[in-house]
Amino acid sequence: MRMLRSRGFTLVEMVTVILVLGVLAVGVSSFIIFGTRIFVESSAVEQVTGESRYAIERMTRDIRAALPGSARLASGNSGSESWQCLELVPIAASSSYLSIGLASGPASKTATLFRDAPQTGIAVGQFAFVYPLAESDVYANPAGNLGKRFVVQKVTEASAADTIELEFATAVRFSEASPSRRIFLTGTPISYCFIGDVSGGDIKLWHFAGYGFSPTQPDVPAMRAGGQAALMAQGVVSAAPLSLLPSTLMNNAVIQLDAAFSVNGQSFGYQHQVQVINVP
């Protein structure tokens, strides 16, 4: 009678296989963990750099397209927050006027403009400015029918001539004539604010809009209550990265931006000197 030999693995073979598989599992898992960490860190760096680049480019574009005399800078504390805000008024359209009510003459309910600006850029509800030189010219409320800022109530494009007619709520007089007969059409002010806690940490860049004109620059709680806020960038290192050289009769306003950002223990910065290129 033949004896059948049993087939299988010995204990030594099984332990050897388990040890080999364990070593392979540790190596593979370490490689996966290392690759995942690199991916997560690079994604975080890419997100912060992308956000910061977009925020700085948009701020730069808005500064260059700002109404003359509208850039102003303020900083302060509100509760547990410290902030620095740059406020300005973006230009929607500009043109040259043919006839308009001025302080040197009678008031007029209408203004006739050259049609050198796209019709789509001029709309009802915009603010018309003539010769804004300083902050008070932009943000102060008109005194009765005399001032440098009035709301457009109606826009009419002439069919025969290359002109556009603006109509105001009442007959108005702009307090000064522009030497170049220039008129600007704008929306409401916007602000770029670097906001962090009072210790200077957790600083973010915010964009505020829709809160309206105010003779004094509003603080962050007032803009949050009266307008819309949008987070532009995170990871800001410097709490007060902005400085402003106001405009004069010889020079336009210049904003110096020295913003640094940090992510995963690394930091990078932007150094921009941006000029308001529009002139009254």
SULVENPE-V136511 format. One record per pair of residues at least 24 apart in sequence whose ideal C-beta (glycine too) atoms are under 6 Angstrom apart, sorted by the first residue. I is the first residue (numbers start at 1). J is the second residue. D is the distance in Angstrom with one decimal. If there is no record, write none. Layout:
{{I	J	D} {I	J	D}}
This chain:
{{41	264	5.2} {44	263	5.5} {44	264	5.9} {45	263	5.3} {48	235	4.9} {48	261	5.8} {48	263	4.2} {51	233	4.4} {52	233	4.8} {52	261	4.9} {55	205	5.3} {55	232	3.9} {55	233	4.1} {56	270	5.1} {59	192	5.2} {60	274	5.2} {62	90	5.5} {63	255	5.5} {63	274	4.5} {64	277	5.2} {65	90	5.5} {65	91	5.4} {66	276	5.0} {67	91	5.6} {67	184	5.7} {67	186	5.6} {68	132	5.5} {68	278	5.3} {68	279	6.0} {68	280	4.7} {69	132	4.3} {69	133	5.4} {69	134	5.1} {69	137	5.5} {69	138	5.2} {70	138	4.6} {71	253	4.6} {71	276	5.9} {72	135	5.1} {72	217	5.6} {73	242	6.0} {73	244	4.2} {74	217	4.4} {75	240	6.0} {76	219	6.0} {78	219	5.7} {78	220	5.3} {78	221	5.2} {80	197	5.7} {80	198	5.9} {81	195	5.7} {82	196	5.9} {82	198	5.1} {83	193	5.3} {83	195	4.6} {83	220	4.9} {84	194	4.9} {84	240	4.6} {84	242	5.8} {85	191	4.8} {85	193	4.1} {86	192	4.9} {86	242	5.5} {87	189	5.5} {87	191	4.6} {87	217	5.5} {89	186	5.0} {89	189	5.0} {91	184	5.4} {91	186	5.6} {92	121	5.6} {92	126	5.9} {92	185	5.1} {92	186	5.6} {92	187	5.8} {93	117	4.5} {93	121	3.3} {93	122	4.9} {93	185	4.4} {94	184	4.9} {95	183	5.7} {96	181	4.8} {96	182	6.0} {97	181	5.4} {97	183	4.9} {101	172	5.3} {101	173	4.6} {102	173	5.9} {102	174	5.5} {102	177	5.2} {103	173	5.0} {103	175	4.9} {107	145	5.5} {107	171	3.8} {107	172	5.8} {107	173	4.7} {108	171	5.7} {109	168	5.6} {109	171	4.5} {110	165	5.6} {110	167	5.2} {111	166	4.5} {112	163	5.3} {112	165	5.5} {113	164	4.6} {115	162	4.4} {115	163	5.8} {115	164	5.2} {119	157	5.7} {122	155	5.5} {122	185	5.4} {124	152	5.9} {124	155	5.9} {126	152	5.0} {126	185	4.5} {127	151	6.0} {127	186	5.1} {128	152	5.6} {128	185	5.9} {129	184	4.5} {130	174	4.1} {130	178	5.4} {130	183	5.4} {131	176	4.5} {131	178	4.3} {131	280	5.0} {132	280	6.0} {133	280	5.7} {139	213	5.5} {139	215	5.4} {140	215	5.1} {145	172	4.9} {145	173	5.9} {146	173	5.1} {146	175	5.7} {148	175	5.6} {188	212	5.5} {193	220	6.0} {194	236	5.9} {196	239	5.6} {200	239	4.7} {203	236	3.9} {203	239	5.7} {204	234	5.1} {205	232	4.4} {205	233	4.3} {205	236	5.9} {206	231	6.0} {207	232	5.2} {235	261	4.8} {235	262	5.3} {235	263	5.3} {236	261	5.9} {237	262	5.0} {237	267	6.0} {252	276	4.8}}
